[in-house]
């Protein structure tokens, strides 16, 4: 095993392809063993693959800032910059790219609005919606796609209800979210960035409109809660509320769509696990945590060094970009016994890093798990003989951070 006292030479990537996420696990194993801290000049990042190093970097927010978490991995071309500037695009991260004290202040306000009480009240609504979508899926015939027929709409409709957005906006918001993923974490040419930049302008305009509408016509929703907290004296601006919505309207459904898809995919791939949760629904939460460990929605996240520091004994110069491979850390054998085995009874599955760690731990994790649990409960109750389509090869889209299946084809018997 290589020493972790020096960064691996830039020319030796050990098979690592930063945008290829269909099956990166053998490469991750090589990185953990031979190049746990590797500089990759192609993305200008130090790539970190061991669990303890990833966790420690997340935890040390003073040395490793999240300020670059939402920056495009490929710099914007002049044409895309012009589209954004002409369109008045000034959106900033809701929370993930902010640092204390700003992060602390905004998260404290958001937490008062984004409460378990509010989204637990949505549980009957979520369950009814899941069953409606299952009905429609069954009506189509013997085959379906869990991604597009079920997982696509469930979290989107939930987050729309939470925020107060009509469901006829689903297709539009999904398009905006896809553009945000592509332009921020994708590998696009200057020309390819332009239509996505136009979408981001429209997306940001809509988020600002939501704030203005909540002030003009209050409702029973999260936006009104934030506006009311502002009016009561909480320190949060209209721009910060709109930026929080800009993040929530993306993260609140895209990552949960992926979690639902991957949970069903993993359970059906490991047929005994699907049968186990069918017979004993109390085992579903363990299955969700194990899916988050082996196949989370986000496989990599970024940080930047605010000062000269070290990771795993390797010097990291001030200003360096860092790519934290949670998808690798979650399979580190130093933490997880038989890490490549999908085990819904794994005692320490919740130690996964798929929701991050430290001050930026995902604020919406409970809502994501709630929706996924309901989907698994209703699918196993109604379709105990559900199967993956035989010999289906499930691919994952090219992306630096988000590991999203292109389809999860199933047969209903």
C-alpha positions as CSV (number, residue, x, y, z in Angstrom):
1,X,0.0,0.0,0.0
2,X,1.3,3.4,-0.9
3,X,2.3,5.9,1.7
4,X,-0.1,8.8,2.2
5,X,2.6,11.3,2.9
6,X,2.9,12.7,-0.6
7,X,0.3,13.4,-3.3
8,X,0.4,11.0,-6.2
9,X,1.9,12.4,-9.4
10,X,-0.5,14.3,-11.6
11,X,0.0,12.0,-14.6
12,X,-0.9,8.8,-12.7
13,X,-4.7,8.8,-12.3
14,X,-5.0,5.0,-11.4
15,X,-7.9,4.6,-13.8
16,X,-9.9,7.4,-12.2
17,X,-12.3,9.0,-14.5
18,X,-14.0,11.9,-12.6
19,X,-17.2,12.0,-14.7
20,X,-17.8,8.3,-15.1
21,X,-20.0,6.9,-12.3
22,X,-21.6,3.7,-13.7
23,X,-19.1,1.4,-12.0
24,X,-16.2,3.2,-10.3
25,X,-15.8,0.9,-7.3
26,X,-12.7,-1.0,-8.4
27,X,-11.0,2.3,-9.1
28,X,-12.0,3.6,-5.8
29,X,-10.4,0.6,-4.1
30,X,-7.2,1.3,-6.0
31,X,-7.3,4.9,-4.9
32,X,-7.8,4.0,-1.2
33,X,-4.9,1.6,-1.3
34,X,-2.4,3.4,-3.6
35,X,-3.4,7.0,-3.9
36,X,-5.7,8.1,-1.0
37,X,-4.7,11.8,-1.7
38,X,-4.2,12.3,-5.5
39,X,-4.0,15.5,-7.4
40,X,-5.9,15.4,-10.7
41,X,-4.9,18.2,-13.0
42,X,-7.9,17.5,-15.3
43,X,-10.3,18.9,-12.7
44,X,-7.7,20.8,-10.7
45,X,-8.6,19.0,-7.5
46,X,-7.0,16.9,-4.8
47,X,-9.1,13.7,-4.8
48,X,-9.7,12.2,-1.4
49,X,-10.9,8.6,-1.1
50,X,-10.5,7.2,2.4
51,X,-13.3,7.5,4.9
52,X,-11.4,9.1,7.8
53,X,-9.9,11.7,5.5
54,X,-13.2,12.6,3.9
55,X,-14.9,12.8,7.2
56,X,-12.2,15.0,8.8
57,X,-12.2,17.3,5.8
58,X,-16.0,17.8,6.1
59,X,-15.6,18.4,9.8
60,X,-12.8,21.0,9.5
61,X,-14.8,23.8,7.8
62,X,-12.4,26.5,8.9
63,X,-9.5,24.9,6.9
64,X,-11.7,23.5,4.1
65,X,-14.4,25.9,3.0
66,X,-17.5,24.9,1.1
67,X,-17.4,28.1,-0.9
68,X,-16.6,26.2,-4.2
69,X,-19.3,23.6,-3.7
70,X,-21.7,25.2,-6.2
71,X,-19.1,26.5,-8.7
72,X,-19.1,25.1,-12.2
73,X,-16.4,22.4,-12.4
74,X,-15.7,23.6,-15.9
75,X,-15.4,27.5,-16.0
76,X,-18.2,29.2,-17.8
77,X,-17.6,30.4,-21.3
78,X,-18.1,34.0,-22.3
79,X,-21.4,33.3,-24.0
80,X,-22.9,31.6,-20.9
81,X,-21.6,34.4,-18.7
82,X,-23.3,37.0,-20.9
83,X,-26.6,35.1,-20.7
84,X,-26.4,35.1,-16.9
85,X,-25.4,38.7,-16.6
86,X,-28.0,40.0,-19.1
87,X,-30.6,38.0,-17.3
88,X,-29.8,39.4,-13.8
89,X,-28.8,36.0,-12.5
90,X,-27.4,36.6,-8.9
91,X,-28.5,33.3,-7.2
92,X,-26.3,32.0,-4.6
93,X,-26.3,28.8,-2.6
94,X,-29.0,28.3,0.0
95,X,-26.6,26.7,2.5
96,X,-24.2,24.2,1.0
97,X,-21.7,26.8,-0.3
98,X,-22.0,29.3,2.5
99,X,-19.7,29.5,5.4
100,X,-20.1,30.7,9.0
101,X,-21.2,33.1,10.3
102,X,-23.5,33.6,7.3
103,X,-24.2,29.9,7.1
104,X,-25.0,29.6,10.8
105,X,-27.4,32.6,10.6
106,X,-29.3,31.4,7.6
107,X,-29.5,27.7,8.7
108,X,-30.9,28.7,12.0
109,X,-33.7,30.6,10.3
110,X,-34.3,27.8,7.8
111,X,-34.4,25.2,10.5
112,X,-37.3,27.0,12.2
113,X,-39.3,26.8,9.0
114,X,-38.1,23.4,7.6
115,X,-39.4,21.4,10.6
116,X,-40.1,17.7,11.0
117,X,-43.6,18.8,12.1
118,X,-44.3,20.4,8.8
119,X,-43.2,17.6,6.6
120,X,-44.5,14.8,8.9
121,X,-47.9,16.4,8.3
122,X,-47.4,15.7,4.7
123,X,-47.1,11.9,5.2
124,X,-50.7,11.0,4.3
125,X,-50.4,13.2,1.3
126,X,-47.2,11.5,0.2
127,X,-48.7,8.0,0.7
128,X,-51.8,8.9,-1.3
129,X,-49.6,10.3,-4.1
130,X,-47.4,7.2,-4.1
131,X,-50.4,4.9,-4.4
132,X,-51.8,7.0,-7.2
133,X,-48.5,6.7,-9.1
134,X,-48.4,3.0,-8.5
135,X,-51.9,2.7,-9.9
136,X,-50.9,4.5,-13.0
137,X,-47.8,2.4,-13.3
138,X,-49.8,-0.8,-13.1
139,X,-52.3,0.5,-15.6
140,X,-49.6,0.8,-18.2
141,X,-49.0,-2.9,-18.4
142,X,-46.5,-5.5,-17.2
143,X,-43.4,-3.3,-17.4
144,X,-42.5,0.1,-16.0
145,X,-39.6,2.3,-15.1
146,X,-39.3,3.1,-11.4
147,X,-37.3,6.2,-12.2
148,X,-39.7,7.9,-14.6
149,X,-43.0,6.3,-13.5
150,X,-42.6,6.7,-9.7
151,X,-39.4,8.2,-8.4
152,X,-39.6,11.2,-10.7
153,X,-42.8,12.6,-9.4
154,X,-43.0,11.6,-5.7
155,X,-40.4,14.0,-4.2
156,X,-41.2,16.7,-6.7
157,X,-44.9,16.8,-5.8
158,X,-43.9,16.7,-2.1
159,X,-41.5,19.6,-2.3
160,X,-44.0,21.6,-4.4
161,X,-46.6,21.1,-1.7
162,X,-44.1,22.1,0.9
163,X,-43.2,25.3,-0.9
164,X,-46.6,26.0,-2.4
165,X,-46.1,25.5,-6.1
166,X,-48.7,24.1,-8.6
167,X,-48.0,20.6,-9.9
168,X,-48.3,21.7,-13.5
169,X,-44.8,23.2,-13.0
170,X,-43.1,19.8,-12.5
171,X,-41.8,19.4,-16.0
172,X,-40.4,23.0,-16.1
173,X,-38.7,22.7,-12.7
174,X,-37.2,19.3,-13.6
175,X,-35.8,21.0,-16.8
176,X,-34.3,23.8,-14.7
177,X,-32.8,21.3,-12.2
178,X,-31.3,19.3,-15.0
179,X,-29.6,22.4,-16.3
180,X,-28.3,23.3,-12.9
181,X,-26.8,19.8,-12.6
182,X,-25.3,20.0,-16.1
183,X,-23.8,23.4,-15.9
184,X,-22.4,23.0,-12.3
185,X,-21.2,19.4,-12.2
186,X,-21.1,18.4,-15.9
187,X,-18.4,18.4,-18.5
188,X,-19.9,20.9,-21.0
189,X,-18.3,22.8,-23.9
190,X,-18.8,26.6,-24.0
191,X,-21.5,26.1,-26.6
192,X,-23.4,23.4,-24.6
193,X,-23.5,25.7,-21.6
194,X,-25.6,28.4,-23.3
195,X,-29.1,26.8,-23.2
196,X,-28.5,25.7,-19.6
197,X,-27.6,29.3,-18.7
198,X,-30.9,30.5,-20.1
199,X,-32.7,27.9,-17.9
200,X,-30.9,29.1,-14.8
201,X,-32.0,32.7,-15.5
202,X,-35.6,31.5,-15.7
203,X,-35.2,29.4,-12.6
204,X,-33.8,32.3,-10.6
205,X,-36.5,34.6,-11.7
206,X,-39.1,32.1,-10.5
207,X,-37.5,31.7,-7.1
208,X,-37.6,35.5,-6.6
209,X,-41.2,35.6,-7.7
210,X,-42.1,32.9,-5.1
211,X,-40.8,35.3,-2.4
212,X,-42.7,38.3,-3.8
213,X,-45.9,36.2,-4.1
214,X,-45.6,35.0,-0.5
215,X,-45.4,38.6,0.7
216,X,-48.4,39.7,-1.4
217,X,-50.5,36.6,-0.8
218,X,-49.4,34.5,2.2
219,X,-50.2,30.8,2.3
220,X,-49.7,27.7,4.4
221,X,-46.2,26.9,3.0
222,X,-42.5,27.1,3.6
223,X,-42.0,30.3,1.7
224,X,-44.6,32.1,3.8
225,X,-43.0,30.7,7.0
226,X,-39.6,32.2,6.0
227,X,-41.2,35.5,5.0
228,X,-43.1,35.6,8.4
229,X,-39.9,34.8,10.3
230,X,-38.2,37.7,8.4
231,X,-41.1,40.0,9.4
232,X,-40.8,38.9,13.0
233,X,-37.2,40.1,13.1
234,X,-35.2,37.1,12.0
235,X,-32.1,38.2,10.0
236,X,-32.7,36.8,6.5
237,X,-33.0,38.9,3.3
238,X,-35.4,38.3,0.3
239,X,-32.3,37.4,-1.8
240,X,-31.3,34.8,0.8
241,X,-34.8,33.3,0.9
242,X,-34.8,33.1,-2.9
243,X,-31.4,31.5,-2.8
244,X,-32.6,28.9,-0.3
245,X,-35.5,28.1,-2.6
246,X,-33.1,28.0,-5.5
247,X,-31.2,25.2,-3.7
248,X,-34.3,23.5,-2.2
249,X,-36.2,23.3,-5.5
250,X,-33.2,21.4,-6.8
251,X,-31.8,19.3,-3.9
252,X,-35.3,18.8,-2.4
253,X,-36.3,16.5,-5.3
254,X,-33.4,15.5,-7.5
255,X,-31.4,13.7,-4.9
256,X,-34.6,12.0,-3.5
257,X,-35.6,10.9,-6.9
258,X,-32.2,9.2,-7.1
259,X,-32.4,7.7,-3.6
260,X,-35.9,6.2,-4.3
261,X,-34.6,4.8,-7.6
262,X,-31.4,3.3,-6.1
263,X,-33.2,1.9,-3.1
264,X,-35.6,-0.1,-5.3
265,X,-32.8,-1.0,-7.7
266,X,-30.6,-2.4,-4.9
267,X,-33.5,-4.2,-3.2
268,X,-34.5,-5.9,-6.4
269,X,-30.9,-6.7,-7.4
270,X,-30.5,-8.4,-4.0
271,X,-33.8,-10.3,-4.2
272,X,-33.6,-11.7,-0.7
273,X,-33.4,-8.1,0.7
274,X,-36.6,-7.2,-1.2
275,X,-38.4,-10.2,0.2
276,X,-37.1,-9.5,3.7
277,X,-38.5,-5.9,3.8
278,X,-41.8,-7.2,2.2
279,X,-42.1,-9.7,5.1
280,X,-40.9,-7.3,7.8
281,X,-41.4,-3.6,6.9
282,X,-39.6,-2.6,10.1
283,X,-36.4,-3.5,8.2
284,X,-37.0,-0.8,5.6
285,X,-35.1,2.0,7.4
286,X,-32.0,-0.2,7.5
287,X,-32.3,-0.9,3.8
288,X,-32.5,2.8,3.1
289,X,-29.3,3.6,5.1
290,X,-27.5,0.7,3.4
291,X,-28.5,2.1,0.0
292,X,-27.2,5.5,1.1
293,X,-24.0,3.8,1.9
294,X,-23.4,1.7,-1.2
295,X,-25.3,3.8,-3.7
296,X,-26.1,7.3,-2.5
297,X,-27.3,10.1,-4.7
298,X,-24.1,12.2,-4.3
299,X,-20.8,10.4,-4.8
300,X,-18.5,13.4,-4.6
301,X,-18.5,16.9,-3.1
302,X,-16.0,19.8,-3.2
303,X,-14.1,22.0,-0.8
304,X,-11.3,24.6,-1.1
305,X,-8.4,25.1,1.3
306,X,-8.5,28.4,3.1
307,X,-5.0,28.0,4.4
308,X,-2.0,25.6,4.1
309,X,-3.2,22.4,5.6
310,X,-2.9,18.6,5.4
311,X,-5.2,15.7,4.5
312,X,-4.0,12.2,5.4
313,X,-0.5,13.5,5.9
314,X,-0.3,15.2,2.5
315,X,0.3,18.9,2.3
316,X,-2.6,20.8,0.8
317,X,-1.6,24.4,-0.3
318,X,-3.9,27.3,0.5
319,X,-6.4,27.8,-2.4
320,X,-6.4,24.2,-3.5
321,X,-9.6,22.6,-4.6
322,X,-10.6,19.3,-3.0
323,X,-12.9,16.5,-4.3
324,X,-14.2,14.3,-1.5
325,X,-15.3,10.9,-2.8
326,X,-18.1,9.9,-0.5
327,X,-18.8,7.0,-2.8
328,X,-15.4,5.6,-2.0
329,X,-15.4,6.5,1.7
330,X,-18.7,4.6,2.1
331,X,-16.9,1.4,1.0
332,X,-13.8,1.8,3.0
333,X,-13.1,-1.6,4.6
334,X,-11.4,0.1,7.6
335,X,-14.9,1.2,8.6
336,X,-17.4,-1.2,6.9
337,X,-16.8,-4.9,7.0
338,X,-17.3,-6.6,3.6
339,X,-18.0,-3.1,2.2
340,X,-19.1,-4.2,-1.2
341,X,-21.9,-6.5,0.3
342,X,-25.4,-5.0,0.4
343,X,-26.5,-5.9,3.9
344,X,-29.8,-4.3,5.2
345,X,-28.9,-5.6,8.7
346,X,-25.5,-3.8,8.8
347,X,-25.2,-2.2,12.2
348,X,-23.1,0.8,11.2
349,X,-24.7,1.6,7.9
350,X,-25.8,5.0,9.3
351,X,-22.1,6.0,9.5
352,X,-22.2,6.7,5.8
353,X,-21.2,10.1,4.6
354,X,-23.8,10.5,1.8
355,X,-25.5,13.4,3.6
356,X,-22.2,15.0,4.4
357,X,-20.9,15.6,7.9
358,X,-20.5,18.4,10.3
359,X,-22.1,21.8,9.9
360,X,-23.3,21.1,6.4
361,X,-25.1,17.9,7.1
362,X,-28.1,17.7,4.8
363,X,-31.0,19.7,6.3
364,X,-33.6,17.6,4.4
365,X,-32.3,14.1,5.2
366,X,-35.4,13.2,7.3
367,X,-37.8,14.2,4.5
368,X,-35.8,12.2,1.9
369,X,-35.8,9.1,4.1
370,X,-39.6,9.5,4.9
371,X,-40.5,9.6,1.2
372,X,-38.3,6.7,0.3
373,X,-39.7,4.6,3.2
374,X,-43.2,5.2,2.1
375,X,-42.4,4.2,-1.5
376,X,-40.8,0.9,-0.3
377,X,-43.7,0.2,2.1
378,X,-46.3,0.6,-0.6
379,X,-44.4,-1.1,-3.4
380,X,-43.6,-4.2,-1.3
381,X,-47.2,-4.3,0.0
382,X,-48.8,-4.0,-3.4
383,X,-46.2,-5.6,-5.7
384,X,-44.4,-8.3,-3.7
385,X,-43.4,-10.1,-6.9
386,X,-41.8,-7.0,-8.5
387,X,-38.7,-7.9,-10.5
388,X,-36.0,-6.0,-12.4
389,X,-36.3,-6.7,-16.1
390,X,-33.9,-9.6,-16.8
391,X,-30.5,-8.8,-18.1
392,X,-31.2,-5.0,-17.9
393,X,-28.0,-3.1,-17.8
394,X,-28.5,0.0,-15.7
395,X,-26.2,2.9,-16.6
396,X,-25.5,6.0,-14.7
397,X,-25.2,9.5,-16.3
398,X,-21.8,11.2,-16.6
399,X,-21.4,13.7,-13.8
400,X,-18.8,14.7,-11.3
401,X,-21.0,14.4,-8.2
402,X,-24.5,13.0,-8.8
403,X,-24.8,9.3,-9.5
404,X,-28.2,9.0,-11.2
405,X,-29.5,5.9,-13.0
406,X,-30.7,6.5,-16.5
407,X,-33.6,4.0,-15.9
408,X,-34.7,1.2,-13.5
409,X,-36.8,-1.1,-15.7
410,X,-39.1,-3.5,-13.8
411,X,-41.6,-6.3,-14.4
412,X,-44.9,-6.5,-12.5
413,X,-46.2,-10.0,-12.0
